[in-house]
Amino acid sequence: MSSPEAHHPSGNIVTHLEVYKRAISLFKMSRHLATYITDNKDINNMYQSGNTSDSYSLQLVMDSMSLAPDIAEASITYDSKLKRYRIRRMKKTLIRIYRYCDYLEKRYEHSRDYVALLRKEIAHYRKAHNTWENNLLKK
């Protein structure tokens, strides 16, 4: 039986794309930061807590988690409108992630080092995203 992994029109497996790997790394780092800030709460507990920091942490995780599926969708579709829609959506998501970082950094001094690491990962993701986007839209 063949693998269920999505294939890019060029024949590459989407999970091998640098931008996809960076999105997964960004999600993992966001999850670690959220775990640190919320004292090891899982997603359900963050959602149910009503605490503002838990809410921001939850949104950080959920938004960062949405990047990889959007990359996969934009990479495999032949519809240029859908590609552009996914790219716009990812850019808006990244803006929200930056805002969550700002909030968490100001509210939790003890998390500044972790937020700084997340910001570095965001910069790596953004660089990979820009390269991927330029290549994707050329086709």
Backbone bond lengths (Angstrom), bond angles and torsions (degrees), N, CA, C in turn:
res aa  C-N    CA-C-N  psi(-1)  N-CA   C-N-CA  omega(-1)  CA-C   N-CA-C  phi
1 M - - - 1.454 - - 1.525 109.03 -
2 S 1.322 117.32 141.72 1.468 120.81 -177.30 1.521 111.41 -81.46
3 S 1.306 114.55 161.12 1.464 121.95 -179.00 1.525 109.88 -72.11
4 P 1.350 117.74 143.08 1.460 120.23 179.65 1.528 113.55 -81.07
5 E 1.317 117.40 6.75 1.464 120.01 -177.96 1.522 110.85 -66.43
6 A 1.327 115.66 142.92 1.457 121.57 179.55 1.519 110.15 -74.38
7 H 1.312 115.62 143.18 1.459 121.16 178.79 1.514 110.22 -110.58
8 H 1.300 114.98 133.70 1.457 123.78 174.46 1.525 106.27 -69.91
9 P 1.344 118.67 148.08 1.463 120.35 178.77 1.528 114.27 -52.74
10 S 1.324 118.38 -25.26 1.458 120.41 179.31 1.529 111.30 -77.07
11 G 1.338 116.85 -5.23 1.455 120.80 -179.98 1.517 113.25 101.58
12 N 1.322 117.99 -11.12 1.469 121.47 179.65 1.520 110.19 -75.75
13 I 1.309 115.77 147.68 1.451 119.99 173.79 1.531 107.23 -78.74
14 V 1.327 115.72 131.77 1.462 121.45 -174.93 1.523 111.50 -56.72
15 T 1.324 117.70 -36.80 1.464 120.41 -177.99 1.521 112.86 -66.29
16 H 1.320 117.31 -11.80 1.465 120.88 177.25 1.524 112.69 -90.55
17 L 1.323 117.15 -8.01 1.462 120.63 179.02 1.527 110.30 -69.19
18 E 1.321 116.90 139.90 1.468 121.44 -179.96 1.530 111.35 -59.22
19 V 1.328 117.82 -41.34 1.460 120.79 -178.80 1.527 110.75 -64.10
20 Y 1.302 117.57 -36.54 1.468 121.28 178.45 1.533 109.86 -66.47
21 K 1.326 116.12 -45.12 1.464 120.27 178.28 1.525 110.98 -60.84
22 R 1.334 116.71 -40.11 1.462 121.13 178.99 1.529 110.96 -66.88
23 A 1.325 117.01 -37.38 1.464 120.55 177.94 1.531 110.58 -63.92
24 I 1.326 116.74 -41.45 1.465 120.68 177.76 1.526 109.95 -64.89
25 S 1.311 116.86 -42.08 1.461 121.29 178.30 1.527 110.85 -63.22
26 L 1.324 116.97 -41.31 1.457 121.90 177.69 1.532 110.50 -62.46
27 F 1.314 116.57 -41.92 1.465 120.09 177.23 1.532 110.95 -62.23
28 K 1.313 116.75 -46.81 1.469 120.18 -178.95 1.526 111.16 -60.71
29 M 1.323 115.94 -43.36 1.457 119.53 -179.55 1.534 110.92 -67.44
30 S 1.322 116.86 -38.35 1.462 120.81 176.84 1.526 110.47 -62.53
31 R 1.311 115.48 -40.97 1.465 119.95 179.49 1.532 110.59 -65.21
32 H 1.308 116.98 -41.48 1.468 120.12 177.87 1.530 111.04 -63.30
33 L 1.319 117.27 -42.96 1.465 120.98 178.53 1.528 110.13 -62.60
34 A 1.318 116.90 -45.17 1.462 120.54 179.68 1.526 111.14 -62.33
35 T 1.305 116.64 -40.03 1.461 120.85 177.94 1.523 110.46 -62.81
36 Y 1.306 116.34 -41.59 1.471 121.13 179.59 1.529 111.08 -64.12
37 I 1.317 116.64 -47.23 1.461 121.31 -176.26 1.527 112.07 -69.31
38 T 1.320 116.99 -36.30 1.472 120.14 -174.40 1.522 112.87 -96.44
39 D 1.310 117.82 14.40 1.468 121.81 179.94 1.527 112.24 56.98
40 N 1.329 115.53 51.47 1.468 123.49 173.91 1.521 115.09 67.65
41 K 1.313 117.93 27.31 1.469 119.56 176.27 1.525 109.45 -74.42
42 D 1.324 115.50 144.52 1.458 118.81 173.68 1.533 108.82 -85.61
43 I 1.305 116.64 177.28 1.466 121.89 -175.11 1.528 111.43 -59.10
44 N 1.317 117.75 -45.24 1.468 120.66 -179.51 1.518 111.98 -61.64
45 N 1.322 116.88 -43.10 1.463 120.15 179.30 1.520 111.70 -66.97
46 M 1.331 117.76 -36.60 1.460 119.98 176.00 1.524 110.03 -63.01
47 Y 1.323 116.33 -42.01 1.463 121.72 -178.50 1.525 110.99 -64.32
48 Q 1.306 116.37 -41.58 1.462 121.49 -174.35 1.530 113.69 -83.02
49 S 1.312 118.66 -15.13 1.459 120.49 -170.93 1.529 114.24 -69.62
50 G 1.311 118.26 -35.99 1.459 120.59 -176.78 1.519 113.47 80.49
51 N 1.314 117.19 -3.63 1.460 123.18 178.59 1.531 108.81 -75.11
52 T 1.326 117.38 135.33 1.465 121.19 -177.84 1.522 112.17 -60.46
53 S 1.321 117.73 -43.19 1.466 119.54 -179.61 1.520 110.97 -66.27
54 D 1.325 116.94 -34.71 1.462 120.04 176.32 1.522 110.59 -65.99
55 S 1.322 115.97 -38.17 1.454 120.47 178.77 1.527 111.59 -64.77
56 Y 1.338 116.60 -45.08 1.465 120.18 177.61 1.530 110.87 -64.20
57 S 1.315 116.53 -40.96 1.466 120.62 179.01 1.525 110.66 -63.79
58 L 1.329 115.88 -42.24 1.465 120.81 178.11 1.522 110.74 -61.07
59 Q 1.332 116.41 -47.03 1.464 120.09 -179.91 1.529 111.72 -63.56
60 L 1.315 116.44 -37.91 1.462 120.98 176.57 1.526 110.29 -58.30
61 V 1.311 115.93 -47.62 1.470 120.89 -179.50 1.525 110.99 -65.82
62 M 1.318 116.54 -47.42 1.465 119.89 -176.85 1.530 111.62 -64.61
63 D 1.326 116.79 -42.08 1.465 118.97 178.78 1.522 111.70 -66.75
64 S 1.314 116.71 -42.80 1.471 118.44 179.99 1.526 110.53 -66.44
65 M 1.323 116.46 -30.68 1.463 120.40 178.57 1.532 111.62 -69.52
66 S 1.316 118.01 -24.94 1.468 121.06 -177.00 1.531 113.52 -78.77
67 L 1.324 118.22 -13.28 1.465 120.44 -175.41 1.530 112.91 -67.29
68 A 1.311 117.70 -47.29 1.471 120.90 -175.84 1.537 112.48 -61.13
69 P 1.345 119.46 -46.38 1.467 118.19 177.38 1.536 113.20 -62.26
70 D 1.331 116.78 -35.28 1.461 119.50 177.35 1.531 110.93 -66.27
71 I 1.311 117.01 -38.28 1.466 120.91 176.85 1.522 109.91 -62.57
72 A 1.320 115.94 -46.19 1.463 120.20 179.72 1.527 110.89 -60.80
73 E 1.314 116.85 -46.37 1.466 120.85 -179.60 1.523 111.62 -62.05
74 A 1.322 116.59 -46.97 1.472 120.00 -179.44 1.528 111.13 -65.56
75 S 1.315 116.75 -32.75 1.461 120.58 -177.30 1.519 113.36 -73.23
76 I 1.322 117.32 -31.88 1.463 118.61 -173.50 1.522 114.16 -98.11
77 T 1.338 116.99 -14.78 1.459 119.03 -178.01 1.525 111.08 -81.22
78 Y 1.320 114.53 149.95 1.461 120.39 175.07 1.538 110.87 -97.46
79 D 1.329 116.65 -8.10 1.462 122.97 -178.26 1.527 109.87 -79.56
80 S 1.325 116.80 112.04 1.472 120.22 -176.54 1.530 112.06 -65.72
81 K 1.323 117.84 -31.95 1.469 120.22 177.59 1.525 110.36 -65.45
82 L 1.316 117.24 -41.20 1.460 120.97 179.07 1.530 110.40 -67.35
83 K 1.321 116.79 -39.20 1.473 120.08 176.30 1.523 110.36 -58.29
84 R 1.307 116.07 -49.44 1.465 120.80 -178.89 1.534 111.58 -64.49
85 Y 1.317 116.44 -38.79 1.462 120.29 177.35 1.531 110.54 -60.50
86 R 1.321 117.00 -47.66 1.467 121.03 -179.56 1.530 111.12 -63.33
87 I 1.310 116.55 -40.11 1.467 120.43 179.13 1.524 110.54 -64.05
88 R 1.333 117.31 -44.88 1.475 120.47 177.05 1.523 110.77 -60.72
89 R 1.310 115.36 -42.21 1.462 120.44 -179.97 1.525 111.38 -62.13
90 M 1.336 116.63 -41.72 1.462 120.49 178.76 1.526 110.89 -65.38
91 K 1.322 117.52 -38.22 1.466 120.32 178.72 1.519 111.02 -65.24
92 K 1.319 117.48 -41.60 1.465 121.13 177.21 1.531 110.42 -64.86
93 T 1.297 116.05 -39.51 1.468 120.54 178.32 1.518 110.20 -62.31
94 L 1.309 117.33 -42.68 1.459 120.82 -179.81 1.534 111.54 -64.32
95 I 1.311 117.16 -36.76 1.470 120.68 175.92 1.525 109.66 -61.90
96 R 1.335 116.57 -44.08 1.466 119.78 178.27 1.524 111.05 -63.03
97 I 1.318 117.54 -39.55 1.468 121.10 179.10 1.527 110.11 -61.72
98 Y 1.326 117.52 -42.21 1.468 121.01 175.63 1.534 110.91 -59.00
99 R 1.322 116.48 -42.41 1.472 120.09 179.79 1.525 111.36 -64.91
100 Y 1.316 117.29 -39.51 1.465 119.97 176.82 1.523 110.02 -62.52
101 C 1.313 116.15 -40.41 1.468 120.23 177.29 1.521 110.88 -61.19
102 D 1.329 116.60 -44.61 1.474 120.74 178.10 1.527 110.55 -56.92
103 Y 1.322 116.08 -48.74 1.457 120.30 -178.79 1.527 111.17 -61.35
104 L 1.319 116.56 -50.05 1.464 120.40 -176.46 1.521 111.66 -64.93
105 E 1.317 116.42 -36.33 1.460 120.53 179.38 1.529 111.03 -66.44
106 K 1.325 117.51 -41.45 1.467 121.29 179.89 1.521 112.01 -72.13
107 R 1.297 116.00 -36.04 1.472 120.95 -174.53 1.526 112.31 -82.09
108 Y 1.309 117.27 -30.16 1.463 120.75 -174.00 1.523 110.19 -128.31
109 E 1.307 115.73 93.31 1.463 120.37 -178.74 1.520 111.98 -59.34
110 H 1.316 116.85 -34.91 1.461 120.05 -178.47 1.531 112.53 -68.18
111 S 1.322 117.55 -11.79 1.462 120.27 -179.25 1.528 113.11 -100.99
112 R 1.329 117.39 3.30 1.472 120.12 -175.61 1.525 113.41 -58.02
113 D 1.317 116.97 -40.05 1.467 119.62 179.31 1.527 111.07 -63.83
114 Y 1.319 115.56 -40.84 1.467 119.70 179.39 1.524 111.48 -68.14
115 V 1.327 116.06 -40.04 1.464 119.91 178.00 1.527 109.91 -65.22
116 A 1.326 117.34 -38.66 1.471 120.63 177.63 1.529 110.51 -61.42
117 L 1.328 117.02 -40.87 1.466 120.45 177.00 1.531 110.83 -64.76
118 L 1.327 115.85 -40.11 1.465 119.55 178.18 1.521 110.52 -64.30
119 R 1.319 116.73 -40.54 1.470 119.49 178.02 1.530 111.36 -62.19
120 K 1.326 117.28 -38.05 1.474 120.12 176.53 1.524 110.07 -63.15
121 E 1.327 116.11 -40.98 1.462 119.81 178.71 1.528 110.49 -66.13
122 I 1.320 116.64 -36.67 1.468 120.48 176.35 1.526 109.95 -62.42
123 A 1.325 117.17 -41.43 1.466 120.51 178.47 1.529 111.08 -62.73
124 H 1.329 117.24 -41.17 1.468 120.70 176.86 1.531 110.52 -64.12
125 Y 1.328 115.09 -42.13 1.469 119.40 178.36 1.528 110.08 -62.36
126 R 1.329 116.29 -46.69 1.470 120.24 -177.19 1.538 111.05 -59.91
127 K 1.331 116.79 -40.78 1.471 120.48 178.76 1.534 110.16 -63.11
128 A 1.320 116.20 -46.68 1.471 120.27 178.57 1.525 110.82 -64.48
129 H 1.329 116.02 -38.10 1.465 120.89 179.51 1.529 110.87 -63.44
130 N 1.319 116.95 -45.07 1.468 120.28 -179.25 1.523 111.52 -62.10
131 T 1.319 117.09 -42.99 1.466 121.20 177.80 1.522 110.32 -62.70
132 W 1.321 116.59 -47.34 1.460 122.47 -179.75 1.525 110.49 -61.82
133 E 1.335 116.26 -45.80 1.470 120.75 -179.64 1.535 111.17 -60.05
134 N 1.319 116.85 -45.62 1.469 119.97 -179.97 1.524 110.95 -61.52
135 N 1.325 116.73 -42.69 1.470 120.12 178.14 1.524 112.22 -67.29
136 L 1.314 115.88 -38.84 1.462 120.88 -177.60 1.516 111.55 -67.24
137 L 1.326 117.27 -41.87 1.458 120.61 -175.93 1.522 113.17 -79.97
138 K 1.330 117.91 -13.88 1.460 121.24 176.26 1.519 111.59 -70.29
139 K 1.335 114.79 -27.13 1.469 119.41 -174.61 1.498 113.04 -79.22
